[in-house]
Amino acid sequence: MRNLLTLAVLFFTATTATADTQRGIEFYNAENYKAAEQEFLAPVNAGDPTAIRYYANMLYTGLGIPTDRNRAKQLLRDAYAAGDTASGTYLAGLLSEFFLHFSGDETETEKTARLREATKLFEETYTGPTSQKPATNIVLAFVDSQGKIAPKGDIILWFKRGVQEGHALSAWYLAQSYFAGNGVKKDFEQSFYYAEYAAFLDHPEAQKTVGELYAEGRFGPADPDAGMALIVQAAKQRNNPAMVHVAGHFAGDNPGMAWRVLQLAYDRGMEKTDQSKGLEQFIRQKNGHVSARSIEDYAYNGYFETLIQQTLPAYNAARENFISRIVPYKE
C-alpha cells in the first residue's frame, strides 16, 4: 500500500494550489491524514483538482478516513469532466490497480465495468509512458478479458506503446502477431525482434524460444553460448521446456541433478515428449534416478545457481548486443 501511495504522490502535478491544499499536502506527506482531510475539504468543495486527487486517494484507499470509493470516483470524474486530464488518468490508475481490488468482493460484471472505464480513461488521456503505465494496463485488460475490453484504437499500437513502458507481455504478443500476420503484415524479422525484446524483458517463454533460435543461428550466426544463457534464464523462472534443456546439460556429468530438474518439470504439469522421454531413459541408464535421492535441496539450488552464474556473461553480452540494435520508437 505504501508504494501505491508514494506513486500517487509522485503523480500529482504541482499545479497552483490554495494555501489549504498546500497545508493538506504537507499533512498528507507527514501521514497525518485526519489533519489533511480537514485542510482538503474546502478546496475540494471549491473544485481544486490537486486537492481532489489527494482526497480521492484517501477515500478510495481508506487512508485515515472511512473508505468511500463511490464518492472518490465521482469527485475524480467531475474534475476530469471540468477539464483536469490528470484526474482522469489518476482515476484510471485506481480502477486498474490489482491489489486495491484483490479481495474478490466484486462480481465479474463489476470487474469488467471497472476495467472498461479504466481502459477508456487511459486511452483518452494518453500522452506517453508515465508511472501509471497506461498502455500496459490497457493491454492487460485486453488480454485478461480475451479481447472483450479493448481500446477504440488499434491494439497493435497499444502493444507497441506497452513495450515502451517495459511490458514484456506486450512485446511477446507483438512477436506472435508479426509471426502469424495477425493485425499486421506477416514479418519474421519483426517477429524475432520483438521476441528478443520480450526475452530481455524477462519473459520466460520468449527466453526459451530466442535461446533456441540463437543456438541454431536462425537469424544470424549461431551462438550456442548466448542460446544456452537465455534458456537458463527461462529455466530459472521454471519454464518447463527450458528445464528439459537444463536437465540435458546436467545429464552427462551430474545425472542425479538432471533427474531432479526433469522430474520438477513433470511435477509442474509438463507432458512427456519424445525429447524428454529419450533424456529420461538416458539418465536412468546412468542411474541418475538413484543418485538424485542423495542431492539435498541446498545442493540442488547450488548447482542451479552455479549454472546461472556461469552463463551470465554470455547473457549480458547478448543483452547488450540487442540493446545496441533497438530501433527508436516512432508512431
VMD Tcl script that draws the C-alpha trace (Angstrom):
set ca {
  {0.00 0.00 0.00}
  {2.82 2.41 0.84}
  {4.26 2.02 -2.68}
  {0.89 2.86 -4.17}
  {0.65 5.98 -2.03}
  {4.16 7.03 -2.97}
  {3.25 6.57 -6.62}
  {0.16 8.68 -6.09}
  {2.16 11.49 -4.54}
  {4.63 11.48 -7.42}
  {1.81 11.50 -9.95}
  {0.05 14.56 -8.56}
  {1.07 17.58 -10.60}
  {2.21 20.69 -8.84}
  {-0.47 22.99 -10.19}
  {-1.48 26.19 -8.49}
  {-2.87 25.18 -5.13}
  {-4.62 27.08 -2.39}
  {-2.96 27.52 0.97}
  {-5.37 24.94 2.39}
  {-4.37 22.46 -0.31}
  {-0.68 23.03 0.33}
  {-1.11 22.50 4.07}
  {-3.17 19.39 3.30}
  {-0.36 18.01 1.18}
  {2.14 18.67 3.96}
  {-0.06 16.82 6.48}
  {-0.61 14.02 3.94}
  {3.14 13.55 3.41}
  {3.60 13.51 7.19}
  {0.92 10.76 7.34}
  {-1.32 12.96 9.49}
  {-4.39 12.08 7.45}
  {-7.03 13.44 9.80}
  {-5.45 16.89 9.64}
  {-5.00 16.52 5.87}
  {-8.71 15.79 5.48}
  {-9.66 18.99 7.30}
  {-7.40 21.08 5.07}
  {-8.60 19.42 1.85}
  {-12.36 19.79 2.46}
  {-12.71 23.46 1.49}
  {-10.58 23.31 -1.71}
  {-12.28 20.04 -2.70}
  {-15.68 21.72 -2.42}
  {-14.28 24.62 -4.46}
  {-13.18 22.22 -7.22}
  {-9.40 22.40 -6.73}
  {-8.20 19.39 -8.81}
  {-5.00 18.88 -6.82}
  {-6.90 18.67 -3.55}
  {-9.45 16.41 -5.20}
  {-6.81 13.90 -6.30}
  {-5.27 13.70 -2.84}
  {-8.60 13.49 -1.08}
  {-9.99 10.96 -3.57}
  {-6.96 8.76 -2.93}
  {-7.69 8.87 0.79}
  {-11.35 7.99 0.19}
  {-10.58 5.21 -2.28}
  {-7.94 3.52 -0.13}
  {-9.44 4.28 3.29}
  {-6.33 6.20 4.23}
  {-7.02 7.67 7.66}
  {-10.72 8.10 6.87}
  {-13.61 5.72 6.11}
  {-13.48 4.23 2.62}
  {-15.96 5.73 0.16}
  {-14.98 4.61 -3.34}
  {-18.17 5.83 -4.98}
  {-17.57 9.38 -3.79}
  {-13.88 9.19 -4.71}
  {-14.75 8.10 -8.24}
  {-17.38 10.79 -8.64}
  {-15.03 13.53 -7.45}
  {-12.41 12.45 -9.99}
  {-14.97 12.06 -12.78}
  {-16.29 15.56 -12.14}
  {-12.77 17.02 -12.09}
  {-11.99 15.24 -15.36}
  {-15.23 16.48 -16.93}
  {-14.27 20.01 -15.86}
  {-11.06 19.69 -17.89}
  {-8.48 18.25 -15.48}
  {-6.87 15.47 -17.53}
  {-4.69 14.32 -14.63}
  {-7.80 13.41 -12.59}
  {-8.99 11.17 -15.42}
  {-5.66 9.38 -15.63}
  {-5.46 9.07 -11.87}
  {-8.95 7.55 -11.69}
  {-7.93 5.07 -14.39}
  {-4.92 4.10 -12.29}
  {-7.07 3.47 -9.21}
  {-9.59 1.44 -11.22}
  {-6.89 -0.77 -12.73}
  {-4.74 -1.27 -9.60}
  {-4.87 -5.01 -8.98}
  {-4.03 -5.04 -5.28}
  {-6.70 -2.47 -4.45}
  {-9.32 -4.88 -5.80}
  {-7.72 -8.14 -4.70}
  {-10.36 -9.00 -2.11}
  {-12.59 -10.55 -4.77}
  {-15.77 -8.98 -3.37}
  {-16.86 -7.62 -6.75}
  {-18.72 -9.65 -9.34}
  {-17.28 -10.42 -12.76}
  {-19.70 -7.88 -14.26}
  {-18.47 -5.19 -11.85}
  {-14.85 -6.04 -12.60}
  {-15.45 -5.78 -16.35}
  {-17.17 -2.41 -15.95}
  {-14.31 -1.15 -13.77}
  {-11.61 -2.19 -16.23}
  {-13.63 -0.95 -19.21}
  {-13.83 2.53 -17.64}
  {-10.10 2.42 -16.83}
  {-9.27 1.48 -20.43}
  {-11.43 4.30 -21.78}
  {-9.83 6.87 -19.47}
  {-6.29 5.67 -20.17}
  {-6.96 5.87 -23.90}
  {-8.49 9.34 -23.72}
  {-5.73 10.81 -21.55}
  {-2.72 9.03 -23.09}
  {0.26 11.32 -23.68}
  {3.06 8.75 -23.49}
  {4.59 6.42 -20.89}
  {4.03 7.51 -17.29}
  {4.29 5.94 -13.85}
  {0.65 4.88 -14.25}
  {1.69 2.65 -17.21}
  {-1.45 3.36 -19.25}
  {-0.55 1.19 -22.26}
  {0.41 -1.75 -20.07}
  {-2.89 -1.55 -18.21}
  {-4.83 -1.38 -21.48}
  {-3.00 -4.47 -22.76}
  {-3.57 -6.37 -19.51}
  {-7.31 -5.63 -19.58}
  {-7.45 -6.68 -23.24}
  {-5.58 -9.94 -22.64}
  {-7.31 -10.88 -19.38}
  {-10.74 -10.31 -20.91}
  {-9.80 -12.19 -24.11}
  {-10.37 -9.07 -26.17}
  {-13.71 -8.06 -24.64}
  {-12.19 -4.98 -23.01}
  {-10.42 -3.21 -25.84}
  {-9.50 0.38 -26.68}
  {-11.04 2.05 -29.69}
  {-7.60 2.33 -31.26}
  {-5.52 -0.40 -32.90}
  {-4.42 -2.94 -30.27}
  {-1.11 -3.39 -32.11}
  {-0.39 0.27 -31.38}
  {-1.05 -0.34 -27.69}
  {1.23 -3.39 -27.73}
  {4.00 -1.14 -29.11}
  {3.29 1.51 -26.51}
  {3.36 -1.18 -23.84}
  {6.84 -2.19 -24.96}
  {7.99 1.40 -24.38}
  {6.78 1.02 -20.79}
  {8.89 -2.12 -20.40}
  {5.98 -4.57 -20.60}
  {7.31 -7.98 -21.61}
  {3.91 -9.46 -22.49}
  {3.24 -6.64 -24.97}
  {6.50 -7.47 -26.74}
  {5.66 -11.19 -26.77}
  {2.22 -10.54 -28.25}
  {3.80 -8.37 -30.92}
  {6.21 -11.19 -31.76}
  {3.32 -13.58 -32.19}
  {1.28 -11.02 -34.17}
  {4.08 -10.50 -36.69}
  {4.75 -14.23 -36.89}
  {1.13 -15.07 -37.70}
  {0.25 -11.89 -39.59}
  {-2.46 -11.17 -37.03}
  {-3.35 -7.47 -37.26}
  {-0.13 -6.71 -39.13}
  {1.63 -7.91 -42.25}
  {3.50 -11.17 -41.60}
  {7.14 -10.34 -40.94}
  {9.50 -12.91 -39.40}
  {12.28 -10.37 -38.85}
  {9.96 -8.14 -36.82}
  {8.63 -11.19 -35.00}
  {12.15 -12.16 -33.95}
  {12.97 -8.55 -32.97}
  {10.02 -8.36 -30.57}
  {10.69 -11.88 -29.31}
  {14.19 -10.68 -28.38}
  {12.64 -7.61 -26.77}
  {10.37 -9.83 -24.67}
  {13.24 -12.16 -23.79}
  {15.41 -9.35 -22.45}
  {12.42 -8.04 -20.51}
  {12.46 -11.47 -18.77}
  {9.52 -13.20 -20.45}
  {10.39 -16.90 -19.87}
  {8.71 -18.35 -22.97}
  {10.42 -15.73 -25.13}
  {13.76 -16.50 -23.46}
  {13.39 -20.19 -24.24}
  {12.34 -19.54 -27.86}
  {15.01 -16.93 -28.59}
  {17.63 -19.09 -26.88}
  {16.87 -21.94 -29.25}
  {16.96 -19.59 -32.27}
  {20.32 -18.14 -31.16}
  {21.76 -21.64 -30.76}
  {20.50 -22.66 -34.20}
  {21.64 -19.42 -35.89}
  {18.23 -18.86 -37.45}
  {18.55 -15.06 -37.62}
  {22.32 -14.64 -37.65}
  {25.48 -16.54 -36.78}
  {24.89 -19.47 -34.43}
  {25.69 -18.53 -30.83}
  {25.22 -21.59 -28.59}
  {26.59 -19.80 -25.52}
  {24.05 -16.97 -25.75}
  {21.36 -19.51 -26.59}
  {22.10 -21.59 -23.51}
  {22.31 -18.47 -21.35}
  {18.79 -17.41 -22.33}
  {17.43 -20.91 -21.84}
  {18.97 -20.97 -18.36}
  {17.24 -17.66 -17.57}
  {13.93 -19.21 -18.67}
  {14.60 -22.31 -16.53}
  {15.37 -20.01 -13.60}
  {11.73 -18.89 -13.92}
  {10.67 -22.57 -14.05}
  {9.75 -22.63 -17.74}
  {9.23 -26.37 -18.26}
  {10.66 -26.81 -21.79}
  {13.71 -24.79 -20.76}
  {14.18 -27.07 -17.77}
  {14.40 -30.05 -20.14}
  {17.34 -28.29 -21.83}
  {18.98 -27.72 -18.46}
  {18.40 -31.34 -17.48}
  {20.18 -32.31 -20.69}
  {23.07 -30.06 -19.73}
  {23.50 -31.87 -16.40}
  {22.86 -35.38 -17.77}
  {26.46 -36.18 -18.70}
  {28.32 -35.16 -15.54}
  {25.56 -34.98 -12.93}
  {22.72 -37.37 -13.85}
  {21.18 -37.08 -10.38}
  {20.75 -33.35 -10.83}
  {19.44 -33.93 -14.36}
  {16.82 -36.32 -12.98}
  {15.65 -33.83 -10.35}
  {15.33 -31.00 -12.87}
  {13.38 -33.20 -15.27}
  {11.09 -34.51 -12.55}
  {10.34 -30.98 -11.35}
  {9.19 -30.10 -14.87}
  {6.92 -33.17 -14.85}
  {5.62 -32.28 -11.39}
  {4.67 -28.84 -12.68}
  {2.45 -30.35 -15.33}
  {4.74 -30.76 -18.34}
  {3.63 -33.55 -20.65}
  {6.25 -36.06 -21.71}
  {7.65 -35.61 -25.21}
  {9.93 -37.76 -27.34}
  {12.80 -35.49 -26.28}
  {12.07 -35.74 -22.56}
  {11.42 -39.49 -22.76}
  {14.74 -40.05 -24.50}
  {16.52 -37.93 -21.92}
  {14.77 -39.77 -19.09}
  {15.93 -43.11 -20.49}
  {19.49 -41.84 -20.83}
  {19.51 -40.60 -17.22}
  {18.15 -43.94 -15.97}
  {20.95 -45.76 -17.75}
  {23.39 -43.65 -15.74}
  {21.45 -44.38 -12.52}
  {20.52 -40.71 -12.17}
  {17.15 -41.62 -10.70}
  {19.02 -43.33 -7.85}
  {21.73 -40.73 -7.20}
  {19.08 -37.96 -7.25}
  {17.90 -39.16 -3.82}
  {21.14 -38.06 -2.23}
  {21.01 -34.49 -3.58}
  {19.80 -32.20 -0.80}
  {17.75 -29.12 -1.67}
  {20.62 -26.76 -0.83}
  {22.88 -28.66 -3.23}
  {20.22 -28.66 -5.94}
  {19.85 -24.90 -5.63}
  {23.61 -24.52 -5.56}
  {24.10 -26.44 -8.82}
  {21.42 -24.33 -10.46}
  {22.89 -21.06 -9.17}
  {26.34 -22.07 -10.39}
  {24.95 -22.66 -13.88}
  {23.21 -19.28 -13.83}
  {26.45 -17.53 -12.85}
  {28.46 -19.45 -15.46}
  {26.12 -18.38 -18.26}
  {25.56 -14.82 -17.03}
  {28.44 -13.23 -19.02}
  {27.03 -14.65 -22.27}
  {23.55 -13.44 -21.30}
  {24.80 -9.93 -20.53}
  {26.74 -9.78 -23.80}
  {23.66 -10.87 -25.78}
  {21.54 -8.32 -23.94}
  {23.97 -5.50 -24.68}
  {24.07 -6.57 -28.32}
  {20.28 -6.40 -28.53}
  {20.13 -3.01 -26.79}
  {22.53 -1.66 -29.41}
  {20.08 -2.77 -32.13}
  {16.90 -1.31 -30.63}
  {15.18 0.93 -33.14}
  {13.90 4.22 -31.60}
  {10.12 4.07 -31.39}
  {8.06 6.38 -33.57}
  {4.30 6.45 -34.00}
}
mol new
graphics top color blue
foreach p $ca { graphics top sphere $p radius 0.5 }
foreach p [lrange $ca 0 end-1] q [lrange $ca 1 end] { graphics top cylinder $p $q radius 0.2 }
display resetview
